[in-house]
Amino acid sequence: MTLVSGPLTTERKEPAKRTPPPPALPLAAGAVTAVVATVALTGLTAASASRVLPGAAVATGAVAVTAVVLTLLRPALRAVRSARAATAAWTGERPADARRAASEAREDAWTVLGWCLAALVVLGAAWFLCTNDRAVQRTFFDGDVMGLSAGEILSAFGTNLFIAVVAQVLILAWGLTLALARMAPGRAGRPLRLLATTYIDGFRAVPAIIIIYLIGFGLPLAEVPLLSSLSPVWFAILALTLTYGAYVAEVFRAGIESVAPGQSAAARSLGLSQSATLRHVVLPQATRRVVPPLLNDFISLQKDTALVNVIGTIDAFNQSKIYASNHFNLSSVTVVAALFVLVTIPQARLVDRLTAREQRRGKGA
């Protein structure tokens, strides 16, 4: 028996890099586009036959549907062409070209499907407004009632803005005071920390409308000196300040704690006192970091000014309810909603920009 010794070698074969043919997603995108166009045109035809919509509205809708379909037709056809190119490249053993073409086909197909989904949402909203002989449209979007009530509601909306602006100033001061009290150092600051924590937890737990109700009706009933003679507007400002001060205090505390401890240590080593370090080093950095969350709280504050109607303040919402009761229609309340939207959305976009700028600054650092 002869033994042959030698190196044991094994041959490994690399698997062939093959890209499977793209799925039928491009064809599905084209089919969904056709379905959306059919549904839209069928709905417009039915609305025209039943005279739910005037002829001009039907013609405008038909033009809009045609424009959307033509806009989506180009990426749909491009997705089909890319899918065919991917299949041909896969068959011709060109995996790189096949992967690239398949990726382009999927991207175009998902783009078409995304816009089709948005179109279906718009069509659903249009159907909701036109159903039951346009009952929803007449209830919430009656042009006559909206035009009749817009002037007085806009005038009353100034009360909401006044409450929001004055309360914001007071909330900033009160919230910062609470934050500093909750962060009072040492054993000497323990009573302040306990009181501030109790206050913050309590006012964050109680709904704002209850605080407004208790202050708006409780202080006059208790005949508290100086406070009981305030107007409902100032009762509302006081209630919102007490409520939102608790939220803003936590925002300030998070911003202060986010400043690196080395900043305070460096300032103290240069001879600055504790208060000077806080005022000149910590607070400027913390304030810059908490601007976006503070703006979010102030957006919520502006919306919550509508709650002051429970204590009789003639704000925009209360004024709209008067018109709604007189005309048995809620279009005046829609005017109030539109005013809040016009005030809130620009601030929301400002928050997004500030957040993005802070993120870029953090990455640059």
N, C-alpha and C positions, 0 to 999 in steps of 0.2 A: 504494500500500500504506500503510495507516494503522496507526500503532502507538499503542496506548492504554496509557499508564503509570498506575500506581496501586498502592496497597498490596496486597500479595499476602496474602490471608487464607485460612486453612484452618479448617474446622470440625471439632472433635474431639467425638466422642460418648462420653460416659461409659458404660462397660459397666454393664449392669444387675446390681445386686447380688442374686444369687439363691443361695439355699442349697440344695444338692442334698438329696434326701430321705435320711433316716438309713438306715444299712445294716440288715441283718437281724439285728444283734447281740441286740436284746431277745428275738426269737423263739428265737435259739440259746440264750440264757440259760435260757429256760423249758424248752427241750428237754433241756438238760444237767441241770437240776434233776429232771426226770422220770426221766432215765436213772439218776441217782444214787439216787433213791428206789427205783427198780425193782431196782437191783443190791443195795442194802442189804436190802430186804425179801426178795429171793430168797435171799440168803446166810443171813438169819435163819431162813427156812423150811427150808433145807437143813440148818442146824445143829440145828434142832429135830427134824427127821426122823431124822438120824443120831445124835442124842443126844450130840453133841459138847459142847453147852452145856446147862446145866440150864434147866428151864422158866422159872424166875424171871429168869435172864439174858436169855433170848429175849424175854420180855415187856418187860423194861426197855429192851432194844435197840429193840423196835418202838415203844415210847413215845418214845424219843429221836429215832428217825428221823422219826416223825410231827411232833414238835415242830420239828425242823430244817426239814422241808419247808414247814410252815405259816409258819415265820419267813421263809423265802426267797420264799414265794409273794407276799407283799406288795410287795417291791421289784421282783419280776419282772413283776407286773401293772402296777405304776406305770411301769416301763420301756416296756411295750407301749403304755400310754395316751400317754406322752410321745412315743413314735415316731409314733403316729397324729396327735397334735396338730402335730408338726413337719411331717408330710406335708401336712396341711391348710393350715398357714401358708405352706408353700412354694408350694402351688397358688394360694393367695389373695394372692400377691405381698406377703407380710409377712416379709421376710428376718430382721428382728431376732427376731421371735417364733419363727421356724423354727430359728434358731441356738440360742436358749435352750432350746427343747424338745428339740432333738437332743442338746444337751450333757447335759441331765438324763436322757435315755434312755440315753445311753452310760454315764454314771456309775452309774445303777442296774443296768444290765446287767453291767458289770464287777464291781460289788459282788457280785452273785449268782454270777458265774463264779468269783470269788475264794473265796467260801465253799464252792462246789461242789468246787473243787480241794482245799481243806482237808478236806472230807468224804471225798473219794476217798483222800487220804493216810491218814486214820483208818481207813477201811475196809480199805485195804491192810495196815495194821498189825494189825488184828483178824484178817484172813485169815491173816497170817503166824503169829500166835499159835495159831490154831485148826487149821492145816493138819497133816496127818499125825497125826490123832487127838490133837491138842494136845501134840505132842512138844516143841515149842519152849517152851510154857508150863510144862510139867513140868520141863524142864531148867533154865530160868532163873528161874522164879517159883513154885517149889514152896513153898507156905505152911508146911508142916511143917518143912522144912529151914531156911527163913528164920527161923521162930520159935525153933527149937532153937539156932541159931548166933548170933542177934542179940545176946544178952547178952554173950558173950565177945568178939565182934567189936567191940561198942561200947566195951568196956573196953580192948581193944587199940588202938582208934582214938585213945584218949587219948595213946598214944605218938606217933602221927602229928602230933597237935596240938602236943604238947610240942616235937617236933623243928622244926615249922614256926615256932612262936613264938620259940624261942630263936635259931634260925637267922636269922629276920628281923631281930632286934636286932643280931646280929653282922654281918649283911650290910650293914645301913645304915652302920655305922661303917667297915667294910672298903671298901665301894664308894665312900664319900665320900673316904676316904684315897687310893684309887687314882685317883679323878677329879682330886683336887688335885695328885697327883704327875704325872699326865699333862699337866696344865696349868701345871707349874712354869715360871716365866718366865726368860728370859735364857739365856746360855750356861752359867751355873752350874746351871740346872735341866735341862740337856739329858740328863745320865745318868739322872735320875729319869724324864724323859719316855720315854726309850728302854726302861727297865726296865718301866715301867707299861704301855706299849704292847705290849711283848712278852708280858707276863703276860695282859693282856686278850685279845689275839688268840689266844693259846694256849688259854686256858680256855674261850673262846667256841667254839673249833673242836672240842673234845673233848666227846663226849656225857657227860651227868651220870652215867649208870650206870657208865661206865668209871672216872670219877674216884672214885665210891663204892667200886667193886670194888678199885681200886688202893690206896686209903687203908685200907679195911676189912680187907684181907688183907695189904697190903704193909708197913704200919707194925708190926704184930705180928711178921711174919717178920723184918724188919730190926732188931727190938728197939731201936727209937729210944727214948732215955731220956724218961720222962714220958709220951710219946705212946703207946707200945706197950701201956701198961697201961689205956688208956681202954676203956670199954664200947662195944659196937656202936652204941648210941644216940649217943654222943658222936663216934664215927667218922663216923656219918651227918651229924651237925650240921657237923662240920669240912669234910666233902666238899662239902656243899651250900653252905656259906659261901664256900669257895674258888671254886666254880663260879658261883654267882649274884652274887658280888661283882663279877665281870667285867661282867655285864650291867648291874647297878645303877650301876657306875662310868660307863658310857656314858650312862645316863639322867641322872645328876647332871651330867656334862660338858655334855650338851645343854642342860640347864636353866641352868647357869651362863653358857654362851655366848649364851643367849637374852636375858639382861639387857643392856639398852642400855649401850654403853660410856660414855655421858654420865653414868650413875649413878656409876660408879667415878671418873670425872674430877671430878665435883662433890664427892664425898666426899673425894678427895685434896686438892682445892683448899681444903677447910675444915680441913685439918690432920690428917686421919685417916691412919694408917699403912696399908700394904698389907694386913696381916693384919686390922686393925680394919675396913677397908673391906670385906674379904671376909666377915668375921663378922657385921657389923651392917647392911650394905647389900645385898651381892650374894646371899649364901646365903639370907636370908629370902625374897627374891623368887624365887630359883631353886627353893627347896624347895616353895613354894606351886604353882609351875607343873608340877613333876614328880610331884605326888601321884598323879594318875590313872595314868600309866605305871608308877609304883612299885607301885601296887596290882595292876596287871596282872601284873607280875613275881611278886608274892607269891601271887597265885592259882595261877600256874604252879608256884611252889615248893611249895604245899600239895599239889598233885597229884603232884609228883615225890617226895614223901615215901614214896609207895608203892614207889619203887625201892629203898629200903633193905632190902627183904627179901632181896636178893642176898647180903648179908653176915650173914644170920641174925638180924636184928632182928625180934622178934615184934611186928609192927605188925598193923593190921587186915587187910591183904592176906595176910600170911603165915598169920594165924589162919584166914582164910576158905579158904585152900588146904588146910589140915588137914581142915576139914569137907568140902571138895569131894572130897578123896581118900578119906575114910572113907565117904561116902554116894554116891559116883559121881554127883554132882549139882553144878551151878554156881550154885544159888540163893544160897548163902552169899556168893559173889563179888558177886552183885547187891546184897546188903545193903551191902557196902563201897562200891559205886558210888553207891547212894542216899545214904550218909553224905557222900561227897564232894560230891554235888550239893547237899545241904542246906547245906553250909558254903560252897560256892563261889558259888552263884547270888546270894545277898544281897550279896556283895562285888562281883559283876559289876554289879548294879544300882546300887550305891554309886558305882562307877567312872563309870557313865553319868551319874549326877546331878552328880558333881564336874566331869566334862567339860563338861556343858551349862552349869553355873554359871560355869566359866572362860570359855566362849565368850561368855556374856552379859556377863561383866565386860569382856572384850576389846572387844565392840561398844560398851559404854557408855563405855569409855575413848576 
